[in-house]
Amino acid sequence: MSLIRNIKIIRRRRGNVLAQWTEDDYLRRGWLREREVGWIPTTIDVLTAAPYGDPFEDVLSDVHISREALADALRRKGIWTAEDAEGNLSAIVRAIAIAAKLPANKVQSELGKLQG
C-alpha cells in the first residue's frame, strides 16, 4: 500500500483541479474533476487522478539511476512536461545530477558528448 501525504491543489481550470501529492517519497500530480473532490482532495481522490506530466521514468533509460528517482528529481525542479523542459537545460542537468548522485559538471560534460 502506498503512503500518500502532502496533498494540495496546484491549479483550478475549467471544472478540474490539478492536485499534487507525495506518494512513497515521490512527487506526483494528477487531474481531478472539481465537483468530485471539493476544496481539499483526499487520498482516495488522488488514487483516481488522471496523471499529469510526461513519463520521465521512460526517458534516459541508459542512465544508472532508477526511473522513479529521475522523474522525481525532474519534477522537484519544476519539470513536469516536455514543454517545461524546453530551454531549461540547467534544471535538467541539476535534476539528473541529484538523482544520479553525480556532480552537475560531470553530467553537463556527458550531455555535451551527446551533442557531438
NORQUIPE-V658760 format. One record per pair of residues at least 12 apart in sequence whose ideal C-beta (glycine too) atoms are under 8 Angstrom apart, sorted by sequence separation. I is the first residue (numbers start at 1). J is the second residue. D is the distance in whole Angstrom. If there is no record, write none. Layout:
i:I j:J d:D
i:I j:J d:D
This chain:
i:7 j:19 d:6
i:8 j:20 d:6
i:18 j:30 d:8
i:19 j:31 d:8
i:79 j:91 d:6
i:7 j:20 d:7
i:8 j:21 d:7
i:18 j:31 d:6
i:19 j:32 d:6
i:32 j:45 d:6
i:57 j:70 d:7
i:78 j:91 d:7
i:79 j:92 d:7
i:6 j:20 d:8
i:7 j:21 d:4
i:17 j:31 d:7
i:32 j:46 d:7
i:56 j:70 d:6
i:57 j:71 d:5
i:77 j:91 d:4
i:93 j:107 d:5
i:6 j:21 d:6
i:16 j:31 d:5
i:17 j:32 d:5
i:56 j:71 d:4
i:77 j:92 d:7
i:93 j:108 d:5
i:5 j:21 d:7
i:6 j:22 d:5
i:16 j:32 d:7
i:17 j:33 d:8
i:30 j:46 d:6
i:32 j:48 d:7
i:55 j:71 d:7
i:79 j:95 d:7
i:4 j:21 d:6
i:5 j:22 d:5
i:16 j:33 d:6
i:17 j:34 d:5
i:32 j:49 d:5
i:77 j:94 d:6
i:4 j:22 d:7
i:15 j:33 d:7
i:16 j:34 d:6
i:19 j:37 d:8
i:28 j:46 d:7
i:31 j:49 d:6
i:32 j:50 d:8
i:56 j:74 d:5
i:74 j:92 d:7
i:77 j:95 d:5
i:93 j:111 d:7
i:4 j:23 d:5
i:10 j:29 d:7
i:15 j:34 d:5
i:30 j:49 d:3
i:31 j:50 d:4
i:56 j:75 d:8
i:76 j:95 d:7
i:3 j:23 d:7
i:15 j:35 d:7
i:17 j:37 d:6
i:21 j:41 d:8
i:29 j:49 d:8
i:30 j:50 d:6
i:2 j:23 d:5
i:3 j:24 d:6
i:30 j:51 d:5
i:31 j:52 d:6
i:74 j:95 d:5
i:2 j:24 d:5
i:3 j:25 d:8
i:12 j:34 d:6
i:19 j:41 d:5
i:29 j:51 d:8
i:30 j:52 d:5
i:53 j:75 d:7
i:73 j:95 d:4
i:76 j:98 d:8
i:89 j:111 d:8
i:23 j:46 d:8
i:28 j:51 d:8
i:29 j:52 d:4
i:56 j:79 d:8
i:73 j:96 d:7
i:17 j:41 d:7
i:29 j:53 d:6
i:21 j:46 d:5
i:70 j:95 d:7
i:73 j:98 d:5
i:19 j:45 d:7
i:54 j:80 d:7
i:70 j:96 d:7
i:73 j:99 d:4
i:19 j:46 d:6
i:53 j:80 d:4
i:54 j:81 d:5
i:72 j:99 d:7
i:52 j:80 d:6
i:53 j:81 d:6
i:54 j:82 d:5
i:70 j:99 d:5
i:9 j:39 d:8
i:19 j:49 d:6
i:69 j:99 d:5
i:70 j:100 d:8
i:9 j:40 d:8
i:65 j:96 d:8
i:9 j:41 d:7
i:7 j:40 d:7
i:63 j:96 d:7
i:66 j:99 d:8
i:7 j:41 d:5
i:18 j:52 d:6
i:65 j:99 d:5
i:7 j:42 d:7
i:65 j:100 d:5
i:7 j:43 d:7
i:60 j:96 d:7
i:64 j:100 d:7
i:65 j:101 d:8
i:63 j:100 d:6
i:7 j:45 d:8
i:4 j:43 d:5
i:7 j:46 d:6
i:4 j:46 d:6
i:26 j:68 d:6
i:4 j:47 d:7
i:2 j:47 d:8
i:26 j:71 d:7
i:27 j:72 d:6
i:26 j:72 d:5
i:29 j:75 d:8
i:25 j:72 d:8
i:28 j:75 d:8
i:27 j:75 d:5
i:27 j:76 d:6
i:29 j:80 d:6
